[in-house]
Amino acid sequence: MALTATLQFGLRRDVLTSTVLAFIVIICVVAVFGPFLAGHDPLATDPANALRPPTWVNPCGTDQVGRDICTRIIFATRLDLFISIGSVLIALIFGSLIGAFAGFFGGPVDRLAMWLVDTIMAFPLFLLAMAIVAALGNSLANIIYATALVNIPFYARTVRAEIAQRREAGFVDAARISGNGPFRILARHLFPTTIPQLVVQMTLTMGWAILNAASLSFIGLGIRPPTPEWGIMVAEGASFIVTGEWWVALFPGLALVAVVLSLNLLGDGLRDMVDARDRR
């Protein structure tokens, strides 16, 4: 309740964060309902109308085989958000478990958990994701798993730091005296205190997850064409920029930049609100 009140108060005062949040809500609505309202088939080709510039019929123009770019962007929004949300939820679950046990029990458990986290972070994260997808195959599930794996350390470190800071607090001692076991204390008393920081971390890593999925598709290791996905669309349109068909790559690129930037701005705004709440 206190967190909800803090966020509501902060959003009323922070116009930029409120605007960004509204934009993200609109994007989510487009991802859910847009494909049902789109006027074109995202996979239907029409060579006679290939590489047409933006018009009222095709607001973002058409690509090299006559597909409507605007419709493909709408369908790609659903796919990229699905990858982002799926990978972030997996990373949240496993990262929180690792961080919670490491922060609460300490000792060998902490050392083993942090060794695992440091091993993952020793590799450049995008290169690690590339290696996983290249080894397992570029299916949708493998892209989600690879993106989740490289995000686990962020959640593990966040939860570990929060729980290690509070495990000797008075309310924890009171819970022990009341007869609560370690797992009950961890689940009911300590882990809820990490939720504000986890919310911030989720908004930040969702943007990175979308960018990671688009980057894998751009280099040919992500979603396979002709499935509409922002990275694929930018990659396919890049070769047409020099010949003047700028719209093929521009509009998917703008959609990618707008969503990732919005998520990062939202994360920064929420972090400021949470930090201000913790200082009080």
BALOZA-942306 format. One record per residue (C-alpha): x, y, z; residue number from 1; residue in three letters. Coordinates in nm, 3 decimals, m for minus. Layout:
BEGIN
+---------+---------+---------+-----+------+
|      xx |      yy |      zz | pos | code |
+---------+---------+---------+-----+------+
|       X |       Y |       Z | NUM |  ALA |
...
+---------+---------+---------+-----+------+
% end
This chain:
BEGIN
+---------+---------+---------+-----+------+
|      xx |      yy |      zz | pos | code |
+---------+---------+---------+-----+------+
|   0.000 |   0.000 |   0.000 |   1 |  MET |
|   0.280 |   0.241 |   0.094 |   2 |  ALA |
|   0.461 |   0.167 |  m0.232 |   3 |  LEU |
|   0.144 |   0.222 |  m0.435 |   4 |  THR |
|   0.079 |   0.553 |  m0.263 |   5 |  ALA |
|   0.440 |   0.661 |  m0.319 |   6 |  THR |
|   0.424 |   0.578 |  m0.689 |   7 |  LEU |
|   0.088 |   0.753 |  m0.734 |   8 |  GLN |
|   0.220 |   1.065 |  m0.562 |   9 |  PHE |
|   0.545 |   1.054 |  m0.760 |  10 |  GLY |
|   0.368 |   1.005 |  m1.093 |  11 |  LEU |
|   0.147 |   1.308 |  m1.027 |  12 |  ARG |
|   0.457 |   1.520 |  m0.971 |  13 |  ARG |
|   0.677 |   1.374 |  m1.244 |  14 |  ASP |
|   0.522 |   1.469 |  m1.578 |  15 |  VAL |
|   0.788 |   1.294 |  m1.786 |  16 |  LEU |
|   0.752 |   0.960 |  m1.610 |  17 |  THR |
|   0.372 |   0.984 |  m1.623 |  18 |  SER |
|   0.384 |   1.058 |  m1.997 |  19 |  THR |
|   0.622 |   0.771 |  m2.061 |  20 |  VAL |
|   0.403 |   0.534 |  m1.860 |  21 |  LEU |
|   0.098 |   0.639 |  m2.062 |  22 |  ALA |
|   0.291 |   0.577 |  m2.385 |  23 |  PHE |
|   0.394 |   0.229 |  m2.268 |  24 |  ILE |
|   0.032 |   0.149 |  m2.179 |  25 |  VAL |
|  m0.070 |   0.254 |  m2.532 |  26 |  ILE |
|   0.202 |   0.030 |  m2.679 |  27 |  ILE |
|   0.072 |  m0.263 |  m2.472 |  28 |  CYS |
|  m0.283 |  m0.198 |  m2.595 |  29 |  VAL |
|  m0.155 |  m0.191 |  m2.954 |  30 |  VAL |
|   0.029 |  m0.520 |  m2.895 |  31 |  ALA |
|  m0.286 |  m0.686 |  m2.761 |  32 |  VAL |
|  m0.557 |  m0.545 |  m2.988 |  33 |  PHE |
|  m0.367 |  m0.399 |  m3.284 |  34 |  GLY |
|  m0.336 |  m0.722 |  m3.483 |  35 |  PRO |
|  m0.717 |  m0.761 |  m3.474 |  36 |  PHE |
|  m0.763 |  m0.410 |  m3.615 |  37 |  LEU |
|  m0.484 |  m0.409 |  m3.874 |  38 |  ALA |
|  m0.611 |  m0.366 |  m4.227 |  39 |  GLY |
|  m0.347 |  m0.582 |  m4.396 |  40 |  HIS |
|  m0.197 |  m0.928 |  m4.366 |  41 |  ASP |
|   0.161 |  m0.890 |  m4.233 |  42 |  PRO |
|   0.282 |  m1.181 |  m4.448 |  43 |  LEU |
|   0.087 |  m1.107 |  m4.769 |  44 |  ALA |
|   0.317 |  m1.001 |  m5.052 |  45 |  THR |
|   0.226 |  m0.770 |  m5.340 |  46 |  ASP |
|   0.524 |  m0.727 |  m5.576 |  47 |  PRO |
|   0.334 |  m0.473 |  m5.785 |  48 |  ALA |
|   0.331 |  m0.236 |  m5.485 |  49 |  ASN |
|   0.684 |  m0.306 |  m5.362 |  50 |  ALA |
|   0.885 |  m0.020 |  m5.207 |  51 |  LEU |
|   0.600 |   0.229 |  m5.220 |  52 |  ARG |
|   0.656 |   0.541 |  m5.004 |  53 |  PRO |
|   0.415 |   0.624 |  m4.717 |  54 |  PRO |
|   0.059 |   0.698 |  m4.827 |  55 |  THR |
|  m0.283 |   0.711 |  m4.659 |  56 |  TRP |
|  m0.334 |   0.345 |  m4.749 |  57 |  VAL |
|   0.012 |   0.243 |  m4.629 |  58 |  ASN |
|   0.112 |   0.499 |  m4.361 |  59 |  PRO |
|   0.463 |   0.357 |  m4.329 |  60 |  CYS |
|   0.502 |   0.250 |  m4.691 |  61 |  GLY |
|   0.567 |  m0.100 |  m4.820 |  62 |  THR |
|   0.878 |  m0.317 |  m4.815 |  63 |  ASP |
|   1.069 |  m0.492 |  m5.091 |  64 |  GLN |
|   0.798 |  m0.751 |  m5.153 |  65 |  VAL |
|   0.499 |  m0.519 |  m5.108 |  66 |  GLY |
|   0.409 |  m0.598 |  m4.747 |  67 |  ARG |
|   0.255 |  m0.317 |  m4.543 |  68 |  ASP |
|   0.522 |  m0.195 |  m4.301 |  69 |  ILE |
|   0.277 |  m0.039 |  m4.054 |  70 |  CYS |
|   0.092 |  m0.369 |  m4.012 |  71 |  THR |
|   0.419 |  m0.557 |  m3.966 |  72 |  ARG |
|   0.531 |  m0.309 |  m3.698 |  73 |  ILE |
|   0.206 |  m0.367 |  m3.508 |  74 |  ILE |
|   0.247 |  m0.745 |  m3.520 |  75 |  PHE |
|   0.616 |  m0.713 |  m3.426 |  76 |  ALA |
|   0.517 |  m0.514 |  m3.118 |  77 |  THR |
|   0.331 |  m0.814 |  m2.978 |  78 |  ARG |
|   0.620 |  m1.051 |  m3.049 |  79 |  LEU |
|   0.893 |  m0.829 |  m2.904 |  80 |  ASP |
|   0.692 |  m0.751 |  m2.591 |  81 |  LEU |
|   0.622 |  m1.122 |  m2.546 |  82 |  PHE |
|   0.995 |  m1.199 |  m2.565 |  83 |  ILE |
|   1.072 |  m0.917 |  m2.323 |  84 |  SER |
|   0.807 |  m1.007 |  m2.065 |  85 |  ILE |
|   0.877 |  m1.380 |  m2.085 |  86 |  GLY |
|   1.252 |  m1.344 |  m2.042 |  87 |  SER |
|   1.218 |  m1.088 |  m1.761 |  88 |  VAL |
|   0.975 |  m1.308 |  m1.566 |  89 |  LEU |
|   1.209 |  m1.608 |  m1.591 |  90 |  ILE |
|   1.507 |  m1.395 |  m1.486 |  91 |  ALA |
|   1.304 |  m1.246 |  m1.201 |  92 |  LEU |
|   1.207 |  m1.587 |  m1.060 |  93 |  ILE |
|   1.549 |  m1.751 |  m1.075 |  94 |  PHE |
|   1.747 |  m1.438 |  m0.995 |  95 |  GLY |
|   1.529 |  m1.361 |  m0.693 |  96 |  SER |
|   1.568 |  m1.715 |  m0.559 |  97 |  LEU |
|   1.945 |  m1.705 |  m0.595 |  98 |  ILE |
|   1.974 |  m1.360 |  m0.442 |  99 |  GLY |
|   1.732 |  m1.435 |  m0.157 | 100 |  ALA |
|   1.915 |  m1.746 |  m0.040 | 101 |  PHE |
|   2.255 |  m1.582 |  m0.081 | 102 |  ALA |
|   2.157 |  m1.272 |   0.111 | 103 |  GLY |
|   1.975 |  m1.452 |   0.394 | 104 |  PHE |
|   2.198 |  m1.751 |   0.463 | 105 |  PHE |
|   2.535 |  m1.600 |   0.368 | 106 |  GLY |
|   2.849 |  m1.812 |   0.409 | 107 |  GLY |
|   2.901 |  m2.093 |   0.157 | 108 |  PRO |
|   2.557 |  m2.037 |   0.002 | 109 |  VAL |
|   2.643 |  m1.674 |  m0.066 | 110 |  ASP |
|   2.986 |  m1.758 |  m0.206 | 111 |  ARG |
|   2.847 |  m2.026 |  m0.438 | 112 |  LEU |
|   2.564 |  m1.803 |  m0.559 | 113 |  ALA |
|   2.791 |  m1.507 |  m0.624 | 114 |  MET |
|   3.043 |  m1.731 |  m0.801 | 115 |  TRP |
|   2.765 |  m1.838 |  m1.036 | 116 |  LEU |
|   2.651 |  m1.478 |  m1.090 | 117 |  VAL |
|   3.007 |  m1.353 |  m1.146 | 118 |  ASP |
|   3.070 |  m1.634 |  m1.396 | 119 |  THR |
|   2.774 |  m1.523 |  m1.605 | 120 |  ILE |
|   2.874 |  m1.156 |  m1.583 | 121 |  MET |
|   3.235 |  m1.235 |  m1.680 | 122 |  ALA |
|   3.118 |  m1.268 |  m2.042 | 123 |  PHE |
|   2.989 |  m0.979 |  m2.252 | 124 |  PRO |
|   2.616 |  m1.035 |  m2.211 | 125 |  LEU |
|   2.516 |  m0.995 |  m2.575 | 126 |  PHE |
|   2.795 |  m1.228 |  m2.688 | 127 |  LEU |
|   2.681 |  m1.483 |  m2.430 | 128 |  LEU |
|   2.324 |  m1.459 |  m2.561 | 129 |  ALA |
|   2.457 |  m1.500 |  m2.916 | 130 |  MET |
|   2.652 |  m1.812 |  m2.816 | 131 |  ALA |
|   2.351 |  m1.970 |  m2.644 | 132 |  ILE |
|   2.117 |  m1.908 |  m2.937 | 133 |  VAL |
|   2.378 |  m2.024 |  m3.188 | 134 |  ALA |
|   2.432 |  m2.346 |  m2.991 | 135 |  ALA |
|   2.068 |  m2.426 |  m2.918 | 136 |  LEU |
|   1.906 |  m2.286 |  m3.232 | 137 |  GLY |
|   1.724 |  m1.961 |  m3.299 | 138 |  ASN |
|   1.378 |  m2.063 |  m3.188 | 139 |  SER |
|   1.152 |  m1.829 |  m2.995 | 140 |  LEU |
|   1.194 |  m2.032 |  m2.675 | 141 |  ALA |
|   1.574 |  m2.032 |  m2.699 | 142 |  ASN |
|   1.581 |  m1.656 |  m2.754 | 143 |  ILE |
|   1.372 |  m1.608 |  m2.439 | 144 |  ILE |
|   1.591 |  m1.847 |  m2.236 | 145 |  TYR |
|   1.913 |  m1.683 |  m2.353 | 146 |  ALA |
|   1.784 |  m1.335 |  m2.276 | 147 |  THR |
|   1.663 |  m1.451 |  m1.935 | 148 |  ALA |
|   1.996 |  m1.613 |  m1.846 | 149 |  LEU |
|   2.200 |  m1.299 |  m1.906 | 150 |  VAL |
|   1.951 |  m1.097 |  m1.696 | 151 |  ASN |
|   1.955 |  m1.327 |  m1.392 | 152 |  ILE |
|   2.264 |  m1.164 |  m1.231 | 153 |  PRO |
|   2.093 |  m0.824 |  m1.212 | 154 |  PHE |
|   1.802 |  m0.962 |  m1.011 | 155 |  TYR |
|   2.024 |  m1.184 |  m0.797 | 156 |  ALA |
|   2.248 |  m0.893 |  m0.697 | 157 |  ARG |
|   1.952 |  m0.664 |  m0.630 | 158 |  THR |
|   1.771 |  m0.910 |  m0.403 | 159 |  VAL |
|   2.090 |  m1.020 |  m0.228 | 160 |  ARG |
|   2.184 |  m0.663 |  m0.139 | 161 |  ALA |
|   1.838 |  m0.577 |  m0.007 | 162 |  GLU |
|   1.801 |  m0.893 |   0.204 | 163 |  ILE |
|   2.157 |  m0.890 |   0.338 | 164 |  ALA |
|   2.097 |  m0.534 |   0.455 | 165 |  GLN |
|   1.781 |  m0.627 |   0.648 | 166 |  ARG |
|   1.838 |  m0.982 |   0.773 | 167 |  ARG |
|   1.953 |  m0.858 |   1.117 | 168 |  GLU |
|   1.678 |  m0.597 |   1.148 | 169 |  ALA |
|   1.449 |  m0.586 |   1.447 | 170 |  GLY |
|   1.141 |  m0.711 |   1.265 | 171 |  PHE |
|   1.337 |  m1.021 |   1.156 | 172 |  VAL |
|   1.443 |  m1.092 |   1.515 | 173 |  ASP |
|   1.081 |  m1.048 |   1.624 | 174 |  ALA |
|   0.971 |  m1.298 |   1.358 | 175 |  ALA |
|   1.229 |  m1.551 |   1.483 | 176 |  ARG |
|   1.118 |  m1.508 |   1.842 | 177 |  ILE |
|   0.759 |  m1.566 |   1.731 | 178 |  SER |
|   0.858 |  m1.910 |   1.606 | 179 |  GLY |
|   0.886 |  m1.845 |   1.232 | 180 |  ASN |
|   1.131 |  m2.064 |   1.044 | 181 |  GLY |
|   1.395 |  m1.923 |   0.807 | 182 |  PRO |
|   1.198 |  m1.990 |   0.491 | 183 |  PHE |
|   0.885 |  m1.829 |   0.631 | 184 |  ARG |
|   1.082 |  m1.526 |   0.743 | 185 |  ILE |
|   1.241 |  m1.502 |   0.402 | 186 |  LEU |
|   0.914 |  m1.537 |   0.211 | 187 |  ALA |
|   0.680 |  m1.329 |   0.429 | 188 |  ARG |
|   0.902 |  m1.068 |   0.593 | 189 |  HIS |
|   1.219 |  m1.010 |   0.390 | 190 |  LEU |
|   1.137 |  m1.073 |   0.026 | 191 |  PHE |
|   0.846 |  m0.824 |   0.014 | 192 |  PRO |
|   1.093 |  m0.547 |   0.105 | 193 |  THR |
|   1.275 |  m0.608 |  m0.225 | 194 |  THR |
|   0.968 |  m0.554 |  m0.444 | 195 |  ILE |
|   1.020 |  m0.178 |  m0.504 | 196 |  PRO |
|   1.374 |  m0.235 |  m0.632 | 197 |  GLN |
|   1.260 |  m0.533 |  m0.840 | 198 |  LEU |
|   0.990 |  m0.325 |  m1.009 | 199 |  VAL |
|   1.255 |  m0.073 |  m1.111 | 200 |  VAL |
|   1.488 |  m0.349 |  m1.230 | 201 |  GLN |
|   1.211 |  m0.506 |  m1.438 | 202 |  MET |
|   1.139 |  m0.186 |  m1.630 | 203 |  THR |
|   1.509 |  m0.138 |  m1.704 | 204 |  LEU |
|   1.576 |  m0.495 |  m1.816 | 205 |  THR |
|   1.261 |  m0.513 |  m2.029 | 206 |  MET |
|   1.408 |  m0.246 |  m2.254 | 207 |  GLY |
|   1.737 |  m0.432 |  m2.275 | 208 |  TRP |
|   1.554 |  m0.759 |  m2.350 | 209 |  ALA |
|   1.372 |  m0.601 |  m2.646 | 210 |  ILE |
|   1.698 |  m0.454 |  m2.775 | 211 |  LEU |
|   1.873 |  m0.788 |  m2.729 | 212 |  ASN |
|   1.604 |  m0.976 |  m2.924 | 213 |  ALA |
|   1.610 |  m0.717 |  m3.202 | 214 |  ALA |
|   1.990 |  m0.729 |  m3.218 | 215 |  SER |
|   1.991 |  m1.109 |  m3.246 | 216 |  LEU |
|   1.740 |  m1.087 |  m3.530 | 217 |  SER |
|   1.942 |  m0.811 |  m3.699 | 218 |  PHE |
|   2.250 |  m1.035 |  m3.723 | 219 |  ILE |
|   2.048 |  m1.340 |  m3.828 | 220 |  GLY |
|   2.044 |  m1.531 |  m3.497 | 221 |  LEU |
|   1.697 |  m1.427 |  m3.381 | 222 |  GLY |
|   1.347 |  m1.467 |  m3.515 | 223 |  ILE |
|   1.345 |  m1.596 |  m3.871 | 224 |  ARG |
|   1.183 |  m1.406 |  m4.159 | 225 |  PRO |
|   0.916 |  m1.356 |  m4.279 | 226 |  PRO |
|   0.790 |  m1.330 |  m3.918 | 227 |  THR |
|   0.750 |  m0.957 |  m3.842 | 228 |  PRO |
|   1.005 |  m0.847 |  m3.583 | 229 |  GLU |
|   1.167 |  m0.506 |  m3.541 | 230 |  TRP |
|   1.526 |  m0.628 |  m3.575 | 231 |  GLY |
|   1.450 |  m0.826 |  m3.890 | 232 |  ILE |
|   1.266 |  m0.531 |  m4.045 | 233 |  MET |
|   1.555 |  m0.293 |  m3.976 | 234 |  VAL |
|   1.803 |  m0.544 |  m4.118 | 235 |  ALA |
|   1.597 |  m0.597 |  m4.433 | 236 |  GLU |
|   1.551 |  m0.223 |  m4.485 | 237 |  GLY |
|   1.913 |  m0.122 |  m4.421 | 238 |  ALA |
|   2.024 |  m0.210 |  m4.773 | 239 |  SER |
|   1.755 |   0.014 |  m4.925 | 240 |  PHE |
|   1.860 |   0.334 |  m4.748 | 241 |  ILE |
|   2.136 |   0.407 |  m5.001 | 242 |  VAL |
|   1.887 |   0.377 |  m5.288 | 243 |  THR |
|   1.642 |   0.620 |  m5.129 | 244 |  GLY |
|   1.381 |   0.386 |  m4.980 | 245 |  GLU |
|   1.442 |   0.520 |  m4.628 | 246 |  TRP |
|   1.102 |   0.424 |  m4.487 | 247 |  TRP |
|   1.170 |   0.049 |  m4.496 | 248 |  VAL |
|   1.419 |   0.071 |  m4.210 | 249 |  ALA |
|   1.319 |   0.403 |  m4.052 | 250 |  LEU |
|   0.977 |   0.323 |  m3.910 | 251 |  PHE |
|   1.068 |  m0.013 |  m3.749 | 252 |  PRO |
|   1.380 |   0.153 |  m3.609 | 253 |  GLY |
|   1.176 |   0.439 |  m3.465 | 254 |  LEU |
|   0.937 |   0.193 |  m3.300 | 255 |  ALA |
|   1.228 |   0.006 |  m3.144 | 256 |  LEU |
|   1.398 |   0.323 |  m3.020 | 257 |  VAL |
|   1.075 |   0.471 |  m2.882 | 258 |  ALA |
|   0.983 |   0.162 |  m2.678 | 259 |  VAL |
|   1.332 |   0.095 |  m2.542 | 260 |  VAL |
|   1.388 |   0.462 |  m2.456 | 261 |  LEU |
|   1.047 |   0.483 |  m2.288 | 262 |  SER |
|   1.116 |   0.179 |  m2.071 | 263 |  LEU |
|   1.454 |   0.320 |  m1.968 | 264 |  ASN |
|   1.302 |   0.659 |  m1.883 | 265 |  LEU |
|   1.028 |   0.486 |  m1.684 | 266 |  LEU |
|   1.285 |   0.284 |  m1.495 | 267 |  GLY |
|   1.488 |   0.595 |  m1.413 | 268 |  ASP |
|   1.178 |   0.775 |  m1.293 | 269 |  GLY |
|   1.062 |   0.485 |  m1.076 | 270 |  LEU |
|   1.412 |   0.449 |  m0.931 | 271 |  ARG |
|   1.410 |   0.812 |  m0.823 | 272 |  ASP |
|   1.071 |   0.762 |  m0.655 | 273 |  MET |
|   1.180 |   0.444 |  m0.477 | 274 |  VAL |
|   1.508 |   0.601 |  m0.361 | 275 |  ASP |
|   1.320 |   0.902 |  m0.228 | 276 |  ALA |
|   1.081 |   0.668 |  m0.043 | 277 |  ARG |
|   1.372 |   0.471 |   0.111 | 278 |  ASP |
|   1.542 |   0.791 |   0.231 | 279 |  ARG |
|   1.236 |   0.900 |   0.429 | 280 |  ARG |
+---------+---------+---------+-----+------+
% end
